[in-house]
Amino acid sequence: MGTIRLTVLVAALIAGACAKDPSSATPPAGTERGACYGNGTCNDGLICLSDLCVRPPSADCVQVARKVGYLTLSNYARKEQREAFEGRALAACKTLHLTRDEGNCILRARSRKELAGCPKPLAAAK
């Protein structure tokens, strides 16, 4: 009799552990970790890989901020001015969720004109 109760108890525990957790529901289409839309796209800031919407790799915002400062400020900018500018550029890079590709465009830029040609040139950091 005790063995049967133990077996029923173990079976109930296993069934409870295997029940779906409501918090693990599938995210809506187009959102992070959700299915891609039928046309293979996702909401802004996400890309479709293997039929799932994912956030692409991030840019190295520290390097991006330094590069934008180098291209934007004069060589004679005071250290405090440069640090403040680069801090704003760093915050903008993170807020805009620059992707690695967008950041690489900025890092490759050799002039303000080339910088302006990047998808998200961080001009708002001024």
ChimeraX commands (.cxc) that place a marker at each C-alpha (Angstrom):
marker #1 position 0.00,0.00,0.00 radius 0.5
marker #1 position 2.83,2.45,0.84 radius 0.5
marker #1 position 4.58,1.72,-2.46 radius 0.5
marker #1 position 1.47,2.63,-4.47 radius 0.5
marker #1 position 1.06,5.94,-2.61 radius 0.5
marker #1 position 4.74,6.75,-3.17 radius 0.5
marker #1 position 4.41,5.94,-6.88 radius 0.5
marker #1 position 1.32,8.15,-7.21 radius 0.5
marker #1 position 3.06,10.97,-5.33 radius 0.5
marker #1 position 6.17,10.75,-7.57 radius 0.5
marker #1 position 3.99,10.66,-10.70 radius 0.5
marker #1 position 2.07,13.75,-9.52 radius 0.5
marker #1 position 5.32,15.61,-8.81 radius 0.5
marker #1 position 6.71,14.75,-12.23 radius 0.5
marker #1 position 3.50,15.82,-13.95 radius 0.5
marker #1 position 3.52,19.11,-12.06 radius 0.5
marker #1 position 7.15,19.78,-12.94 radius 0.5
marker #1 position 6.49,19.11,-16.62 radius 0.5
marker #1 position 3.44,21.38,-16.80 radius 0.5
marker #1 position 4.00,24.47,-18.93 radius 0.5
marker #1 position 4.94,27.60,-17.06 radius 0.5
marker #1 position 2.67,30.47,-18.19 radius 0.5
marker #1 position 5.65,32.84,-18.14 radius 0.5
marker #1 position 7.37,30.72,-20.81 radius 0.5
marker #1 position 4.68,31.44,-23.40 radius 0.5
marker #1 position 5.90,32.19,-26.91 radius 0.5
marker #1 position 6.48,35.93,-27.46 radius 0.5
marker #1 position 4.36,37.62,-30.14 radius 0.5
marker #1 position 5.57,37.58,-33.75 radius 0.5
marker #1 position 8.06,40.31,-34.61 radius 0.5
marker #1 position 9.26,40.75,-31.01 radius 0.5
marker #1 position 12.49,39.49,-29.48 radius 0.5
marker #1 position 12.51,35.65,-29.40 radius 0.5
marker #1 position 9.18,35.60,-31.25 radius 0.5
marker #1 position 8.62,34.24,-34.73 radius 0.5
marker #1 position 9.49,36.45,-37.68 radius 0.5
marker #1 position 6.66,38.02,-39.64 radius 0.5
marker #1 position 5.58,36.15,-42.76 radius 0.5
marker #1 position 7.78,38.37,-44.94 radius 0.5
marker #1 position 10.91,37.50,-42.90 radius 0.5
marker #1 position 11.09,40.78,-40.97 radius 0.5
marker #1 position 10.92,41.78,-37.30 radius 0.5
marker #1 position 10.21,44.92,-35.29 radius 0.5
marker #1 position 12.79,47.74,-35.34 radius 0.5
marker #1 position 16.15,46.80,-33.86 radius 0.5
marker #1 position 15.70,43.07,-34.43 radius 0.5
marker #1 position 16.72,40.76,-37.25 radius 0.5
marker #1 position 15.26,37.47,-38.43 radius 0.5
marker #1 position 17.56,34.45,-38.00 radius 0.5
marker #1 position 16.29,30.88,-38.27 radius 0.5
marker #1 position 12.71,32.21,-38.27 radius 0.5
marker #1 position 13.19,33.90,-34.89 radius 0.5
marker #1 position 13.53,37.62,-34.14 radius 0.5
marker #1 position 16.79,38.31,-32.33 radius 0.5
marker #1 position 18.82,41.36,-31.34 radius 0.5
marker #1 position 21.97,41.58,-33.50 radius 0.5
marker #1 position 25.41,41.84,-31.86 radius 0.5
marker #1 position 26.06,45.25,-30.29 radius 0.5
marker #1 position 28.67,47.79,-31.33 radius 0.5
marker #1 position 31.69,48.51,-29.15 radius 0.5
marker #1 position 30.19,51.77,-27.88 radius 0.5
marker #1 position 33.39,52.89,-26.10 radius 0.5
marker #1 position 35.37,52.74,-29.36 radius 0.5
marker #1 position 32.48,54.29,-31.31 radius 0.5
marker #1 position 32.27,57.21,-28.85 radius 0.5
marker #1 position 36.02,57.83,-29.11 radius 0.5
marker #1 position 35.89,57.78,-32.91 radius 0.5
marker #1 position 32.95,60.19,-33.06 radius 0.5
marker #1 position 34.81,62.50,-30.68 radius 0.5
marker #1 position 37.95,62.30,-32.79 radius 0.5
marker #1 position 36.04,63.17,-35.97 radius 0.5
marker #1 position 33.82,65.82,-34.41 radius 0.5
marker #1 position 35.93,67.79,-31.94 radius 0.5
marker #1 position 38.97,69.87,-32.83 radius 0.5
marker #1 position 42.44,68.74,-31.84 radius 0.5
marker #1 position 42.48,71.58,-29.35 radius 0.5
marker #1 position 39.37,70.53,-27.41 radius 0.5
marker #1 position 39.96,70.52,-23.66 radius 0.5
marker #1 position 40.14,67.14,-21.94 radius 0.5
marker #1 position 36.93,67.87,-19.96 radius 0.5
marker #1 position 35.10,68.85,-23.16 radius 0.5
marker #1 position 36.27,65.67,-24.93 radius 0.5
marker #1 position 35.29,63.45,-21.97 radius 0.5
marker #1 position 31.83,65.06,-21.75 radius 0.5
marker #1 position 31.29,64.68,-25.49 radius 0.5
marker #1 position 32.43,61.06,-25.49 radius 0.5
marker #1 position 30.15,60.36,-22.50 radius 0.5
marker #1 position 27.15,61.68,-24.44 radius 0.5
marker #1 position 28.20,59.69,-27.52 radius 0.5
marker #1 position 28.56,56.54,-25.42 radius 0.5
marker #1 position 25.08,57.03,-23.95 radius 0.5
marker #1 position 23.62,57.68,-27.40 radius 0.5
marker #1 position 25.28,54.52,-28.78 radius 0.5
marker #1 position 23.72,52.43,-26.03 radius 0.5
marker #1 position 20.32,54.13,-26.25 radius 0.5
marker #1 position 20.16,53.62,-30.01 radius 0.5
marker #1 position 21.28,49.98,-29.62 radius 0.5
marker #1 position 23.86,50.34,-32.37 radius 0.5
marker #1 position 24.60,47.02,-34.00 radius 0.5
marker #1 position 28.11,45.82,-34.66 radius 0.5
marker #1 position 27.67,46.65,-38.37 radius 0.5
marker #1 position 26.47,50.20,-37.60 radius 0.5
marker #1 position 29.37,50.68,-35.19 radius 0.5
marker #1 position 31.86,49.36,-37.73 radius 0.5
marker #1 position 30.64,51.94,-40.24 radius 0.5
marker #1 position 31.48,54.67,-37.72 radius 0.5
marker #1 position 34.85,53.10,-36.89 radius 0.5
marker #1 position 35.77,52.95,-40.60 radius 0.5
marker #1 position 34.84,56.61,-41.21 radius 0.5
marker #1 position 37.85,58.84,-41.96 radius 0.5
marker #1 position 35.99,62.15,-42.12 radius 0.5
marker #1 position 32.83,63.86,-40.91 radius 0.5
marker #1 position 31.35,63.33,-44.38 radius 0.5
marker #1 position 31.93,59.57,-44.19 radius 0.5
marker #1 position 30.58,59.57,-40.63 radius 0.5
marker #1 position 27.39,61.29,-41.84 radius 0.5
marker #1 position 26.95,58.48,-44.37 radius 0.5
marker #1 position 26.59,55.85,-41.66 radius 0.5
marker #1 position 23.08,54.60,-40.83 radius 0.5
marker #1 position 23.27,55.97,-37.26 radius 0.5
marker #1 position 26.15,58.48,-37.18 radius 0.5
marker #1 position 25.53,59.64,-33.56 radius 0.5
marker #1 position 25.26,63.27,-34.59 radius 0.5
marker #1 position 22.94,63.76,-31.59 radius 0.5
marker #1 position 25.92,63.45,-29.24 radius 0.5
marker #1 position 26.86,67.11,-29.79 radius 0.5
marker link #1:1,2 radius 0.2
marker link #1:2,3 radius 0.2
marker link #1:3,4 radius 0.2
marker link #1:4,5 radius 0.2
marker link #1:5,6 radius 0.2
marker link #1:6,7 radius 0.2
marker link #1:7,8 radius 0.2
marker link #1:8,9 radius 0.2
marker link #1:9,10 radius 0.2
marker link #1:10,11 radius 0.2
marker link #1:11,12 radius 0.2
marker link #1:12,13 radius 0.2
marker link #1:13,14 radius 0.2
marker link #1:14,15 radius 0.2
marker link #1:15,16 radius 0.2
marker link #1:16,17 radius 0.2
marker link #1:17,18 radius 0.2
marker link #1:18,19 radius 0.2
marker link #1:19,20 radius 0.2
marker link #1:20,21 radius 0.2
marker link #1:21,22 radius 0.2
marker link #1:22,23 radius 0.2
marker link #1:23,24 radius 0.2
marker link #1:24,25 radius 0.2
marker link #1:25,26 radius 0.2
marker link #1:26,27 radius 0.2
marker link #1:27,28 radius 0.2
marker link #1:28,29 radius 0.2
marker link #1:29,30 radius 0.2
marker link #1:30,31 radius 0.2
marker link #1:31,32 radius 0.2
marker link #1:32,33 radius 0.2
marker link #1:33,34 radius 0.2
marker link #1:34,35 radius 0.2
marker link #1:35,36 radius 0.2
marker link #1:36,37 radius 0.2
marker link #1:37,38 radius 0.2
marker link #1:38,39 radius 0.2
marker link #1:39,40 radius 0.2
marker link #1:40,41 radius 0.2
marker link #1:41,42 radius 0.2
marker link #1:42,43 radius 0.2
marker link #1:43,44 radius 0.2
marker link #1:44,45 radius 0.2
marker link #1:45,46 radius 0.2
marker link #1:46,47 radius 0.2
marker link #1:47,48 radius 0.2
marker link #1:48,49 radius 0.2
marker link #1:49,50 radius 0.2
marker link #1:50,51 radius 0.2
marker link #1:51,52 radius 0.2
marker link #1:52,53 radius 0.2
marker link #1:53,54 radius 0.2
marker link #1:54,55 radius 0.2
marker link #1:55,56 radius 0.2
marker link #1:56,57 radius 0.2
marker link #1:57,58 radius 0.2
marker link #1:58,59 radius 0.2
marker link #1:59,60 radius 0.2
marker link #1:60,61 radius 0.2
marker link #1:61,62 radius 0.2
marker link #1:62,63 radius 0.2
marker link #1:63,64 radius 0.2
marker link #1:64,65 radius 0.2
marker link #1:65,66 radius 0.2
marker link #1:66,67 radius 0.2
marker link #1:67,68 radius 0.2
marker link #1:68,69 radius 0.2
marker link #1:69,70 radius 0.2
marker link #1:70,71 radius 0.2
marker link #1:71,72 radius 0.2
marker link #1:72,73 radius 0.2
marker link #1:73,74 radius 0.2
marker link #1:74,75 radius 0.2
marker link #1:75,76 radius 0.2
marker link #1:76,77 radius 0.2
marker link #1:77,78 radius 0.2
marker link #1:78,79 radius 0.2
marker link #1:79,80 radius 0.2
marker link #1:80,81 radius 0.2
marker link #1:81,82 radius 0.2
marker link #1:82,83 radius 0.2
marker link #1:83,84 radius 0.2
marker link #1:84,85 radius 0.2
marker link #1:85,86 radius 0.2
marker link #1:86,87 radius 0.2
marker link #1:87,88 radius 0.2
marker link #1:88,89 radius 0.2
marker link #1:89,90 radius 0.2
marker link #1:90,91 radius 0.2
marker link #1:91,92 radius 0.2
marker link #1:92,93 radius 0.2
marker link #1:93,94 radius 0.2
marker link #1:94,95 radius 0.2
marker link #1:95,96 radius 0.2
marker link #1:96,97 radius 0.2
marker link #1:97,98 radius 0.2
marker link #1:98,99 radius 0.2
marker link #1:99,100 radius 0.2
marker link #1:100,101 radius 0.2
marker link #1:101,102 radius 0.2
marker link #1:102,103 radius 0.2
marker link #1:103,104 radius 0.2
marker link #1:104,105 radius 0.2
marker link #1:105,106 radius 0.2
marker link #1:106,107 radius 0.2
marker link #1:107,108 radius 0.2
marker link #1:108,109 radius 0.2
marker link #1:109,110 radius 0.2
marker link #1:110,111 radius 0.2
marker link #1:111,112 radius 0.2
marker link #1:112,113 radius 0.2
marker link #1:113,114 radius 0.2
marker link #1:114,115 radius 0.2
marker link #1:115,116 radius 0.2
marker link #1:116,117 radius 0.2
marker link #1:117,118 radius 0.2
marker link #1:118,119 radius 0.2
marker link #1:119,120 radius 0.2
marker link #1:120,121 radius 0.2
marker link #1:121,122 radius 0.2
marker link #1:122,123 radius 0.2
marker link #1:123,124 radius 0.2
marker link #1:124,125 radius 0.2
marker link #1:125,126 radius 0.2
view
